[in-house]
Amino acid sequence: MIGVEPEAGDDMTRSFQTKTLQSVVHPDTIADGARTLCPGQLTFPLVLHYVQDMVTVSDAALLRSMFFLWERMKLIVEPTGALAIAALLEGIVSAPDARIGVVISGGNADIRSLLKHLPL
C-alpha cells in the first residue's frame, strides 16, 4: 500500500520518512480533505504498520488528473479523492508488471473554484 498526499500538505509523508510526528503550518493545497496540520496519534501508528511508502503530488499534477477523469471517464472527483490516481498518471508510483488498484473517491468538488485552473 502506498499513501499519497499533496506536496503542500506533506505532514504524513515527512512523518512516515522520519518515524516522528511532523506538522505543516499552513497546508495550502486544493486537496482540502488533506489539509491536516499533523498526523493523528491513532492514525500515525497504523500508517507506519500498513503503508509501505508515502509519496506526494503537486497541485498541478492533481488538476491534470482531475481534468483527465472529468473529460475522459466522465467522473467528477474531488481533489483529495484524486490523489492516488494523480500519483499513478504522473509516474510517481510505478509498477509496470503489477496489478494496481486505485481508490478514486468523493464527488464533493467545487467546480466553480476549480474552473479557474482549467487550461484553456
WOVEN-V480576 format. One record per run of one state. SS is the DSSP state (H for helix, E for strand, L for the rest). FROM is the first residue (numbers start at 1). TO is the last residue. If there is no record, write none. Layout:
BEGIN
SS;FROM;TO + SS;FROM;TO
END
This chain:
BEGIN
L;1;1 + E;2;6 + H;7;9 + L;10;10 + H;11;18 + L;19;22 + E;23;23 + L;24;31 + H;32;34 + L;35;37 + E;38;38 + L;39;40 + H;41;50 + L;51;52 + E;53;57 + L;58;58 + H;59;73 + L;74;79 + H;80;89 + L;90;110 + H;111;115 + L;116;120
END
